[in-house]
Amino acid sequence: MATLLICDDEKNIRRTLRLVLEGEDHEVLEAGDAESALKLMEDEGADVVLLDVRLPGMDGLEALTRIRERWPATEVIMVSGHASVSDAALATRRGAYDFFEKPLERERVLVSVRNALAKVALERRVAEIDEGDEEILGRSPAIEEVRRVIAKVAPTGGRVLVTGESGTGKELVARAIHRQSKRARAPFVKVNCAAIPAELIESELFGHEKGAFSGAVGKKRGRFELADSGTIFLDEIGDMPAGAQAKVLRVLQNGEVTRVGGERTFTVDVRVVAATNKDLKTEVEAGRFREDLFFRLNVVPVVAPPLRERPDDIPLLVEAFLARLAKEHGLTRPEVDAEVFAQLSRYPWPGNVRELRNVVERMLILSGERLDPSDLPAEIRAPGASLGDGTDLGRYRGMTLRDLREAVERDYIRATLESCDWNVTRAAEILGVERTNLHKKIRHHGLEREG
């Protein structure tokens, strides 16, 4: 189901188009002038706009220009009862997908809309590939096991729960599952449950109707609706509020979605891949996560291994990051001294692959034609590597692995905050985590700024 916007000052034309397009199971919005159409685009958005050339006030060609500049992912089909070759040529130059004359032919309209929607879907797919072009890199047994499970589960419809520490590449696993599935041509929609305020998450997931709450000035489609026929990735699902958990369970049980403030229930066909850095069994025992939802999600578990458990993969990751980032920044790819790889492999990497990528980018920007140990951040240099505040790693000797993880994370977060003068936003960028997530970790570790 797509959202289509009809902008025409003739009410009968809008009515005819609505009947034709709703017969294809699309959601149809209407506007009688360009200004109203732009307001609907701002409030609700649309996949395809059918736009009349001659309109009261702002004409359709000017509206076309604004839509293509503001919403380049939306395709625009121009309609005219007074078409001229110059109008059609100008509309094409300004980015119109198609141009046809009134009176409208039903099949002509349907073919044009179907083709425009196919183009929208293809461009979204390309954008997803560009956004998630980082492959799951590595040859370690732990990574080979992840690949093996992905290859087995991806072609099926089974739900997957990806677990692992922050920065281990859980989203890459989810994208790989989607790419290798039968839904690969359909949308991949990501939701970061930890980054959305509790009072807004139901609206984000399921959409809302106009006036459903203060600030709901228009109708909005939710992420489940946008992911229809594709895959929805519920990242950090362990942070999802209880009310939203109940509604997600309903979607998993019968595929039914109801927008906030709405009465109409409709079905969606969505594959769910969830991820968390929490122990959901512990969360269930503590009453913070629904047991029935956990069992619904945990059909096929996949564990994204921490980087410290696959140090042999570090040279491969570094070379891949250098190639990609050098191209991105327009820099020459440097050679790497063997001792750099050795020291990187000895570091415990509390931020995992995400932290490694940040370190590689920093060294690439600040170094010359060759990376040597002096280019490494102070917290990584060995022997006696520090965590940025002069703390020697020897202090962790004798700790259990769990206590070590906690201690290293605490010290590394503190060191990063101090290096940023406790600018939490900047520290979150360096650590590669959401700001809200960093605030939670600061509270968890009881960190406070001295003085």
Secondary structure, DSSP 4 states (H G I P E B T S, - for coil): --EEEEE-S-HHHHHHHHHHHHTTT-EEEEESSHHHHHHHHHHT--SEEEEESS-SSS-HHHHHHHHHHH-TTSEEEEEESS--HHHHHHHHHTT-SEEEESSPPHHHHHHHHHHHHHHHHHHHHHHHHHHT-------SHHHHHHHHHHHHHTTS---EEEE--TTS-HHHHHHHHHHTSTTTTS-EEEEETTTS-TTTHHHHHHEE-TTSSTT--S-EE-HHHHTTTSEEEEETGGG--HHHHHHHHHHHHH-EEE-BT---EEE---EEEEEESS-HHHHHHTTSS-HHHHHHHTTEEEE---GGG-GGGHHHHHHHHHHHHHHHHT-PPPEE-HHHHHHHHHS--TTHHHHHHHHHHHHHHH--SEE-GGGS-TTT-SSS-B-SSS-BGGGGTT--HHHHHHHHHHHHHHHHHHHTTT-HHHHHHHHTS-HHHHHHHHHHHT-----
